[in-house]
Amino acid sequence: MIQLKWIATAAHRLYTPLLNIGFRKLRGRKMIRVLLILSILALLISLPQAWAGDTPQEVRHEIMEGVGDAAKPVGKMLKGEQEFDAAVVMESFQTWSHAAGDFGNHFPDGSDTGYDTEARETIWTDRDGFNEHLVTFADAVNAAIEANPQDLEALKVATGPVFKACKACHEDYRVEDED
């Protein structure tokens, strides 16, 4: 319903200036054609926004995808598969920090199903426990950022609590993939 209001408002804002700059001369079928073309154009412009993935489930998924993507280079460094790079580490930590601050906001009532969510029902039935896990994760990430590791050994120390917090939350509040 909101999208229809947006389309109507956009169409009004589009047509009004056009009428003021000479489209008043168009009459009959020409005007209908112009209005039809402009209407189709307005609809085509608005469709991607109407279909954009902004449900809580999709936002949560994207945040966790970002967390996972940020963990990949750190994991490779810890395994010795990639050379240590402090800038990449801090970029990953910043991604995790953003997720820690935002992730918990995307679990409104009624968002426990849909988009193949991996969120367990316990998020809604034990919200205090879930929030505690989020705080633990945020604290671990903030400590890792503050530690600012400059070598592999410091990275191991800094990321240990972060990965421990991830694992603990996943064990209690995430449905594992069956893939």
C-alpha positions as CSV (number, residue, x, y, z in Angstrom):
1,M,0.0,0.0,0.0
2,I,2.9,2.4,0.8
3,Q,4.3,1.7,-2.7
4,L,1.1,2.8,-4.3
5,K,1.1,6.1,-2.4
6,W,4.7,6.6,-3.4
7,I,3.9,6.0,-7.1
8,A,0.9,8.4,-6.9
9,T,3.1,11.0,-5.3
10,A,5.9,10.5,-7.7
11,A,3.5,10.7,-10.7
12,H,2.0,13.9,-9.4
13,R,5.4,15.4,-8.8
14,L,6.5,14.4,-12.3
15,Y,3.4,15.5,-14.2
16,T,2.9,18.9,-12.5
17,P,6.2,20.5,-13.7
18,L,5.7,19.0,-17.2
19,L,2.3,20.6,-17.4
20,N,3.8,23.9,-16.5
21,I,6.5,23.8,-19.2
22,G,4.3,23.4,-22.3
23,F,2.6,20.1,-22.1
24,R,-0.7,22.0,-21.8
25,K,-0.6,22.2,-25.6
26,L,-1.0,18.5,-25.9
27,R,-4.6,17.5,-26.2
28,G,-6.5,14.3,-26.8
29,R,-4.6,11.2,-27.9
30,K,-1.2,12.8,-27.7
31,M,-1.7,13.7,-24.1
32,I,-2.9,10.2,-23.3
33,R,0.1,8.7,-25.0
34,V,2.5,11.0,-23.1
35,L,0.8,10.3,-19.8
36,L,0.8,6.6,-20.5
37,I,4.5,6.6,-21.3
38,L,5.3,8.6,-18.2
39,S,3.1,6.3,-16.1
40,I,4.9,3.2,-17.4
41,L,8.2,4.9,-16.8
42,A,7.3,5.8,-13.2
43,L,6.1,2.2,-12.6
44,L,9.3,0.7,-14.0
45,I,11.4,3.0,-11.9
46,S,9.4,2.1,-8.7
47,L,9.2,-1.7,-9.2
48,P,12.8,-2.5,-8.1
49,Q,12.2,-0.6,-4.9
50,A,9.0,-2.5,-4.3
51,W,10.8,-5.8,-4.8
52,A,13.9,-4.8,-2.9
53,G,14.9,-7.1,-0.1
54,D,14.2,-5.2,3.0
55,T,12.3,-7.7,5.2
56,P,13.9,-8.3,8.6
57,Q,14.8,-11.9,7.5
58,E,16.7,-10.6,4.4
59,V,18.4,-7.8,6.4
60,R,19.5,-10.3,9.0
61,H,20.8,-12.7,6.3
62,E,22.8,-9.9,4.6
63,I,24.3,-8.8,7.9
64,M,25.4,-12.4,8.7
65,E,26.7,-12.8,5.2
66,G,28.9,-9.8,5.8
67,V,30.1,-11.2,9.1
68,G,31.0,-14.5,7.4
69,D,32.8,-12.7,4.5
70,A,34.8,-10.6,7.0
71,A,35.7,-13.8,8.9
72,K,37.2,-15.5,5.9
73,P,40.4,-13.6,5.6
74,V,40.9,-13.6,9.3
75,G,40.4,-17.4,9.4
76,K,42.9,-17.8,6.5
77,M,45.4,-15.8,8.4
78,L,44.9,-17.9,11.6
79,K,45.4,-21.1,9.5
80,G,48.5,-19.7,7.8
81,E,46.8,-19.7,4.4
82,Q,47.1,-15.9,4.1
83,E,49.7,-13.5,5.2
84,F,48.9,-11.4,8.2
85,D,47.5,-7.9,7.2
86,A,46.6,-5.6,10.1
87,A,44.4,-3.4,7.8
88,V,42.3,-6.4,6.6
89,V,42.0,-7.5,10.2
90,M,40.7,-4.1,11.3
91,E,38.3,-4.0,8.4
92,S,36.9,-7.3,9.5
93,F,36.6,-6.1,13.0
94,Q,34.7,-3.0,11.9
95,T,32.3,-5.1,9.9
96,W,31.7,-7.2,13.0
97,S,31.3,-4.1,15.1
98,H,28.6,-2.8,12.8
99,A,26.8,-6.1,12.8
100,A,27.0,-6.3,16.6
101,G,25.3,-2.9,16.9
102,D,22.6,-3.5,14.3
103,F,21.8,-7.2,14.2
104,G,19.5,-7.4,17.2
105,N,17.2,-4.7,15.7
106,H,16.0,-7.1,13.0
107,F,14.0,-9.6,15.0
108,P,10.5,-8.1,15.3
109,D,7.6,-10.3,16.3
110,G,6.4,-12.3,13.3
111,S,9.8,-12.5,11.6
112,D,10.5,-16.0,12.8
113,T,9.6,-17.5,9.5
114,G,10.3,-16.7,5.8
115,Y,13.3,-16.3,3.6
116,D,14.7,-19.6,4.8
117,T,15.5,-18.0,8.1
118,E,18.0,-19.8,10.3
119,A,16.7,-18.0,13.4
120,R,15.6,-20.4,16.1
121,E,12.3,-19.8,18.0
122,T,14.3,-19.3,21.1
123,I,15.3,-15.8,19.9
124,W,11.7,-14.7,20.6
125,T,11.0,-17.0,23.6
126,D,14.3,-16.1,25.4
127,R,14.9,-12.6,24.2
128,D,16.9,-11.7,27.3
129,G,19.3,-14.5,26.7
130,F,19.7,-13.6,23.0
131,N,20.4,-10.0,23.9
132,E,23.1,-11.2,26.4
133,H,24.8,-13.1,23.6
134,L,24.7,-10.0,21.4
135,V,26.3,-7.9,24.1
136,T,28.9,-10.6,24.7
137,F,29.7,-10.5,20.9
138,A,29.8,-6.7,20.9
139,D,32.1,-6.6,23.9
140,A,34.4,-9.2,22.3
141,V,34.6,-7.3,19.1
142,N,35.2,-4.0,20.8
143,A,38.0,-5.6,22.8
144,A,39.5,-7.0,19.6
145,I,39.4,-3.5,18.0
146,E,41.0,-2.0,21.1
147,A,43.7,-4.7,21.1
148,N,44.6,-3.6,17.5
149,P,46.6,-6.8,16.7
150,Q,49.7,-6.2,14.8
151,D,50.9,-9.8,14.4
152,L,49.4,-13.3,14.2
153,E,49.9,-14.1,17.8
154,A,48.0,-11.0,18.9
155,L,45.3,-11.8,16.3
156,K,44.8,-15.2,17.9
157,V,44.4,-13.7,21.3
158,A,42.0,-10.9,20.0
159,T,39.8,-13.2,17.9
160,G,39.4,-16.1,20.4
161,P,36.6,-14.4,22.4
162,V,34.9,-13.2,19.2
163,F,34.7,-16.6,17.7
164,K,33.7,-18.1,21.0
165,A,30.8,-15.6,21.2
166,C,29.7,-16.4,17.7
167,K,29.7,-20.2,18.4
168,A,27.8,-19.8,21.6
169,C,25.0,-17.7,20.0
170,H,24.8,-20.1,17.0
171,E,24.4,-23.1,19.3
172,D,21.5,-21.5,21.2
173,Y,19.8,-19.4,18.6
174,R,20.5,-20.6,15.1
175,V,19.0,-23.5,13.2
176,E,21.9,-25.3,11.4
177,D,21.8,-25.6,7.6
178,E,20.9,-29.1,6.4
179,D,23.2,-28.7,3.3
